[in-house]
Structures are given as C-alpha cells and as structure tokens.
Amino acid sequence: MRVVVWALPLLVAGVAMAQFRAFTKEQRQAATGPISGLKPDLRRAFSDVGQSEPKKEPSGLDWLGSHEEPGQTFEQYISSRPNLPGSVRRKLYVLPVGKFEKGIAPDLEKLKEYTAAYYHPMVVEMLPVVEDAEVPAKVRENVLTGKKQWLSTDILRWLPKKLPADAYAMIAVTMTDLYPDEAWNFVFGQASFKDRVGVFSFARYHPSWDDEASGEGTGKLVLGRAAKVLTHEMGHMFGIRHCIYYECNMNGANHLAEADAAPMHLCPMCLRKMYHAVRFDPAERYDTLSTFYGQNGFEAEEKWVDKEAAAIREAK
C-alpha cells in the first residue's frame, strides 16, 4: 500500500535539515510540460504568469525543511500511470467517522459542496456516519495532549472494505486525532494511492484544541482548514504528489501554521495534473468555486478565482 502522510514527527528537533531547491520560472514551466499544442484557454490556465508564487524557502520545522521530496513533474505524473476515473468509478465519497460536535466540527454539507466545486464536474456524495465503536483501529492517549488518537494505518487498511462500487475514491473524516506510528506525535491525514482511500482528522482545527477562545471568524477558519486538507488528500487519490515548485494546495505541511499559510488553489502544474484526470473547463471550475467562496466569506479566494476565470476566457 503506497501511502502519503501529512504529519508532524514527535521528535522534530532530531530531524535533519533537508536540502531546499529553488526553481526558476523556466524550470517551473518545464516541469509543467509543453503547452504550445493546447487550446488557448488551457495554455493560459497552465502557464506561469504570476498567479502562483514560487515555493518559499522553508524553516527547519516546515515540511520541506525536514523532508527530502523528489517532486513530481507533469511528465512524471503521466509516467506513473495514476488511477483515473472511468465509466463506472466516477464518484467521490466522504465518510464521516465518529462524533461531530456542532460548533466545533466543520459543516459537513459545506465540505461536500466545496469538494464538488473543487473537483468539478465529478459527483461527490456523503455517506452515513460510522460510529466510534465500529472503527477497527488501535487507540492510544497522546503523551503531549492527553487526548484520544486512532492509528491511521489501521483505518487505511479498513477503508477499502467500505469503498462503494461506483467510487473513484473515498476519504474518511473524523474529529478524533490520528497518529501513523508510535514515534509520531500526530498526523493531519494519510492516503493510499493504490487503494484510492484516505483518512484525515479535523481534531486540531478548532481553537478549542489549544484551549483558546472562539471568535467571530472561527467558523470560517475551521471550514477553510478542513476544505484545504480534504481537497489536498483527494488530490493524492488522483496520484498527485506533494508540490515542491509553487505555493500550492498540494504542498506538504508539518504543522498548522504551515497549513494555514498554504493557498486553497492549485498551482499551474498541479492543475494540469488534475485536468488530465478529471477533464474540466477551467473557467467553469473557477466560477463554481467563486460561488462557494462568495457565499462563505472567502473574499481573497473569490477574487483570485474570478481573476483567473476572466483571464482564461479572454485567452479563448
């Protein structure tokens, strides 16, 4: 089972600094692959015209500061022969696991709506909630927080049995904290390329996790964090690896501050990978996202997708 982890090691101080590679604009565009033969709107969508920032140099605590990532060009993505949606396996499923306390957990219906917009035009369905007692995962108490955790690898082995026949991929979501190994503090999420399943936790996304007070913008904060990680993990289902070229939703993250700093959108290269898998109209996809962003108070994201949609239409 090939697995991608979005997590934080328990002993961060003992992790050696990784060698960071900065890429020029020419190198980033080369990694995106040749686009001269594409239709004008697609050329604009996949061109580096400044809409996505180059990947910033990480600190030692950031993902690329402690992980040697080889990266994945568009050509390497194609060569990997990723699992793609077919005539039968066309739906994306979200499986809620455990209790979702109102006011603490993100709105699951809004997450379903966002995932459908992000992976437009694929169909997204929410499955019935699985109770805690039905989850066949090892439980431990985290030594730093004193809170319950499930072993994420146990859940990954269980999820393929829950996969509907028409599912392209399925993500389990939970408010219970996760860990991938005894040596790790926690994991935000974990996914298997091969089995088309993943799991991630919203446990640390609400300020109450750190005994902080809620404020007027807490609901939006929690929804935004959950939306990012849900679409990030779904990206792994399509065979898209962590992005090392741009500031992108497919960047790895070691901690919540790093995850918060990542954009909600995909860079030109990762967008091209997703287009290869899903075949969407870029401008229509951005229109759908704009509606969600506008209805839920994500003004900066709404402005970004509106600008991109206009530029793509102008290029036609």
C-alpha positions as CSV (number, residue, x, y, z in Angstrom):
1,M,0.0,0.0,0.0
2,R,1.6,3.3,-1.1
3,V,0.9,6.0,1.4
4,V,1.2,9.7,1.6
5,V,1.4,11.3,5.1
6,W,0.7,14.9,6.1
7,A,2.0,14.9,9.6
8,L,4.4,16.0,12.4
9,P,7.1,13.8,13.9
10,L,7.2,13.5,17.7
11,L,10.9,14.4,17.8
12,V,11.1,17.3,15.4
13,A,14.3,18.6,17.0
14,G,16.1,15.5,15.9
15,V,15.1,15.7,12.3
16,A,18.0,16.7,10.0
17,M,17.5,19.8,7.7
18,A,16.6,18.8,4.2
19,Q,18.2,20.5,1.2
20,F,15.8,23.0,-0.3
21,R,15.8,23.5,-4.1
22,A,14.6,26.8,-5.6
23,F,13.4,26.7,-9.2
24,T,13.4,29.4,-11.8
25,K,10.3,30.3,-13.8
26,E,11.7,28.4,-16.7
27,Q,12.3,25.3,-14.6
28,R,8.8,25.5,-13.2
29,Q,7.2,25.9,-16.6
30,A,9.4,23.0,-17.9
31,A,8.1,20.8,-15.0
32,T,4.5,21.7,-16.1
33,G,5.3,20.3,-19.5
34,P,4.9,21.6,-23.1
35,I,1.7,23.5,-23.6
36,S,2.1,25.1,-27.1
37,G,-0.2,22.4,-28.6
38,L,-3.1,23.0,-26.2
39,K,-6.2,25.2,-26.8
40,P,-5.6,28.9,-25.8
41,D,-7.7,28.7,-22.6
42,L,-5.7,25.7,-21.4
43,R,-2.4,27.3,-22.3
44,R,-3.4,30.2,-20.1
45,A,-4.6,28.0,-17.2
46,F,-1.3,26.0,-17.1
47,S,1.1,28.9,-17.8
48,D,3.2,30.5,-15.1
49,V,2.1,34.2,-15.4
50,G,2.5,35.0,-11.7
51,Q,-0.8,33.7,-10.4
52,S,1.0,31.3,-8.1
53,E,4.0,32.2,-6.1
54,P,7.3,30.1,-6.3
55,K,7.8,27.8,-3.3
56,K,9.3,29.8,-0.4
57,E,12.4,28.6,1.4
58,P,11.2,26.6,4.4
59,S,12.3,26.8,8.0
60,G,13.6,23.6,9.7
61,L,10.2,22.9,11.2
62,D,8.4,23.1,7.8
63,W,7.7,20.1,5.6
64,L,10.5,20.8,3.0
65,G,12.8,21.7,5.8
66,S,12.7,18.2,7.2
67,H,11.6,16.0,4.3
68,E,13.6,15.3,1.1
69,E,10.8,15.5,-1.5
70,P,11.8,14.5,-5.1
71,G,8.9,16.4,-6.6
72,Q,6.7,15.2,-9.5
73,T,6.7,16.9,-12.9
74,F,3.7,16.6,-15.2
75,E,5.6,14.1,-17.3
76,Q,6.5,12.0,-14.2
77,Y,2.8,12.1,-13.2
78,I,1.8,10.8,-16.6
79,S,4.5,8.1,-16.5
80,S,3.2,6.9,-13.1
81,R,0.0,5.8,-14.8
82,P,-2.3,7.1,-12.0
83,N,-5.7,5.6,-11.3
84,L,-8.2,7.7,-13.3
85,P,-12.0,7.9,-13.1
86,G,-13.7,5.5,-15.6
87,S,-17.2,4.8,-16.9
88,V,-18.2,3.1,-13.6
89,R,-15.9,4.5,-10.9
90,R,-17.0,8.2,-11.3
91,K,-17.9,9.4,-7.8
92,L,-16.0,10.8,-4.8
93,Y,-17.2,9.8,-1.4
94,V,-16.8,11.3,2.0
95,L,-17.2,9.0,5.0
96,P,-17.7,10.7,8.4
97,V,-16.4,8.6,11.3
98,G,-17.3,9.3,15.0
99,K,-18.9,12.2,16.6
100,F,-19.1,15.7,15.0
101,E,-19.9,18.2,17.7
102,K,-21.8,21.2,16.4
103,G,-19.8,24.4,16.8
104,I,-16.5,22.5,16.9
105,A,-16.6,20.4,13.8
106,P,-16.8,22.0,10.3
107,D,-20.1,21.8,8.4
108,L,-20.0,18.5,6.5
109,E,-22.6,19.6,3.9
110,K,-20.5,22.7,3.1
111,L,-17.4,20.5,2.8
112,K,-19.3,18.3,0.4
113,E,-20.3,21.3,-1.6
114,Y,-16.7,22.6,-1.7
115,T,-15.2,19.3,-2.8
116,A,-17.8,19.1,-5.6
117,A,-16.8,22.6,-6.7
118,Y,-13.0,21.8,-6.4
119,Y,-13.3,18.6,-8.4
120,H,-16.0,19.8,-10.8
121,P,-17.6,18.1,-12.6
122,M,-17.3,14.9,-10.5
123,V,-20.2,13.9,-8.3
124,V,-19.5,14.0,-4.5
125,E,-21.6,12.0,-2.0
126,M,-21.6,12.0,1.8
127,L,-22.0,8.5,3.3
128,P,-23.8,7.8,6.6
129,V,-21.7,8.4,9.8
130,V,-19.8,5.4,11.2
131,E,-19.9,5.2,15.0
132,D,-16.7,5.2,17.1
133,A,-17.3,1.6,18.2
134,E,-17.3,0.4,14.7
135,V,-13.8,1.7,13.8
136,P,-11.2,-1.2,14.0
137,A,-8.3,1.0,14.9
138,K,-5.8,0.9,17.8
139,V,-6.3,3.6,20.3
140,R,-3.7,5.5,22.4
141,E,-3.6,8.6,24.6
142,N,-1.3,11.3,23.1
143,V,1.6,11.9,25.6
144,L,1.6,15.7,24.9
145,T,-2.2,16.4,24.7
146,G,-3.6,13.6,26.8
147,K,-6.3,13.2,24.1
148,K,-7.5,10.1,22.3
149,Q,-5.9,9.1,19.0
150,W,-6.6,6.4,16.4
151,L,-3.8,4.6,14.5
152,S,-4.4,5.9,11.0
153,T,-2.8,2.9,9.2
154,D,-5.4,0.7,10.8
155,I,-8.1,2.9,9.3
156,L,-6.5,2.8,5.9
157,R,-6.5,-1.0,5.9
158,W,-10.2,-1.0,6.8
159,L,-11.4,1.7,4.3
160,P,-11.2,-0.4,1.1
161,K,-13.9,-2.7,2.5
162,K,-16.2,0.3,2.8
163,L,-15.5,1.6,-0.8
164,P,-18.7,1.7,-2.9
165,A,-18.6,0.0,-6.3
166,D,-19.1,3.3,-8.2
167,A,-16.4,5.2,-6.1
168,Y,-13.4,6.6,-7.8
169,A,-12.1,7.5,-4.3
170,M,-13.2,7.8,-0.7
171,I,-12.0,10.0,2.2
172,A,-12.9,9.3,5.8
173,V,-13.1,12.3,8.0
174,T,-13.1,12.4,11.8
175,M,-12.9,14.6,14.9
176,T,-10.7,12.1,16.6
177,D,-6.9,12.8,16.4
178,L,-4.7,10.5,14.4
179,Y,-1.2,9.1,14.5
180,P,0.6,7.0,11.9
181,D,3.3,5.4,14.1
182,E,4.3,5.2,17.8
183,A,7.3,7.6,17.0
184,W,5.0,10.3,15.7
185,N,3.1,12.9,17.6
186,F,0.1,13.2,15.2
187,V,-0.9,13.1,11.5
188,F,-3.3,15.5,9.8
189,G,-4.1,13.0,7.1
190,Q,-2.9,9.9,5.3
191,A,-3.9,8.4,1.9
192,S,-3.2,5.4,-0.2
193,F,-2.7,6.0,-3.9
194,K,-3.3,2.4,-4.9
195,D,-6.4,1.7,-2.8
196,R,-8.0,5.1,-3.6
197,V,-8.8,5.8,0.1
198,G,-7.7,8.3,2.7
199,V,-8.4,9.5,6.2
200,F,-7.9,12.8,7.9
201,S,-8.8,14.5,11.2
202,F,-10.3,17.9,11.9
203,A,-9.4,17.5,15.6
204,R,-6.8,20.2,15.7
205,Y,-8.5,22.7,13.5
206,H,-10.7,24.5,16.1
207,P,-9.0,26.9,18.6
208,S,-10.5,24.9,21.5
209,W,-7.9,22.2,20.8
210,D,-5.4,24.6,22.4
211,D,-7.9,25.9,24.9
212,E,-8.2,29.1,23.0
213,A,-11.4,31.1,22.8
214,S,-13.6,31.1,19.7
215,G,-14.2,34.3,17.9
216,E,-16.4,35.7,15.1
217,G,-14.3,34.2,12.4
218,T,-13.8,30.8,14.0
219,G,-16.4,29.0,11.8
220,K,-14.7,30.3,8.6
221,L,-11.3,29.4,9.9
222,V,-12.3,25.8,10.7
223,L,-14.1,25.4,7.4
224,G,-11.2,26.7,5.4
225,R,-8.7,24.4,7.2
226,A,-10.9,21.4,6.6
227,A,-11.6,22.3,3.0
228,K,-7.9,22.6,2.3
229,V,-6.9,19.2,3.8
230,L,-9.9,17.4,2.2
231,T,-9.1,18.6,-1.3
232,H,-5.3,18.0,-0.6
233,E,-5.9,14.4,0.3
234,M,-8.3,13.9,-2.6
235,G,-5.5,15.2,-4.8
236,H,-3.4,12.3,-3.6
237,M,-6.2,9.9,-4.7
238,F,-5.6,11.1,-8.3
239,G,-1.9,10.3,-7.9
240,I,-0.7,13.9,-7.4
241,R,2.3,14.0,-5.2
242,H,3.4,16.9,-2.9
243,C,4.3,20.0,-4.9
244,I,7.8,21.5,-4.4
245,Y,7.7,24.1,-7.2
246,Y,5.0,26.5,-6.1
247,E,3.0,27.7,-3.1
248,C,0.1,25.3,-3.7
249,N,-2.6,23.3,-2.0
250,M,-0.6,20.2,-2.8
251,N,2.3,21.3,-0.6
252,G,3.2,19.1,2.4
253,A,2.7,20.6,5.8
254,N,4.3,19.7,9.1
255,H,2.3,22.0,11.4
256,L,-0.9,24.0,11.4
257,A,0.7,27.4,10.8
258,E,2.3,26.0,7.6
259,A,-1.0,24.5,6.5
260,D,-2.8,27.8,7.2
261,A,-0.2,29.7,5.0
262,A,-0.7,27.4,2.0
263,P,-3.2,28.6,-0.6
264,M,-6.5,26.9,-1.3
265,H,-5.8,26.8,-5.0
266,L,-3.7,24.6,-7.2
267,C,-0.6,25.8,-9.0
268,P,-0.5,25.6,-12.8
269,M,1.3,22.3,-12.8
270,C,-0.9,20.5,-10.3
271,L,-4.0,22.0,-12.0
272,R,-2.8,20.4,-15.2
273,K,-2.4,17.0,-13.5
274,M,-6.0,17.3,-12.2
275,Y,-7.2,18.3,-15.6
276,H,-5.6,15.2,-17.0
277,A,-7.7,13.1,-14.5
278,V,-11.0,15.0,-14.5
279,R,-11.2,16.9,-17.8
280,F,-13.0,20.1,-16.6
281,D,-13.5,23.5,-18.2
282,P,-11.0,25.7,-16.2
283,A,-13.2,28.9,-16.3
284,E,-16.3,27.0,-15.3
285,R,-14.5,25.3,-12.4
286,Y,-13.4,28.7,-11.1
287,D,-16.9,30.0,-11.5
288,T,-18.2,27.2,-9.3
289,L,-15.5,27.8,-6.7
290,S,-16.3,31.6,-6.8
291,T,-19.9,30.9,-5.8
292,F,-18.8,28.9,-2.8
293,Y,-16.2,31.4,-1.7
294,G,-18.6,34.3,-2.1
295,Q,-21.3,32.5,0.0
296,N,-18.9,31.6,2.8
297,G,-16.8,34.8,3.2
298,F,-13.6,33.8,1.5
299,E,-13.1,37.1,-0.2
300,A,-9.5,36.8,-1.2
301,E,-10.1,33.3,-2.7
302,E,-13.2,34.6,-4.6
303,K,-11.2,37.5,-6.0
304,W,-8.4,35.1,-7.1
305,V,-10.6,32.6,-9.0
306,D,-12.6,35.4,-10.6
307,K,-9.4,37.0,-11.9
308,E,-8.3,33.6,-13.3
309,A,-11.6,32.8,-14.9
310,A,-11.7,36.2,-16.7
311,A,-8.1,35.8,-17.9
312,I,-8.8,32.2,-19.2
313,R,-12.0,33.4,-21.1
314,E,-10.1,36.3,-22.6
315,A,-7.5,33.9,-23.9
316,K,-10.0,31.8,-25.9
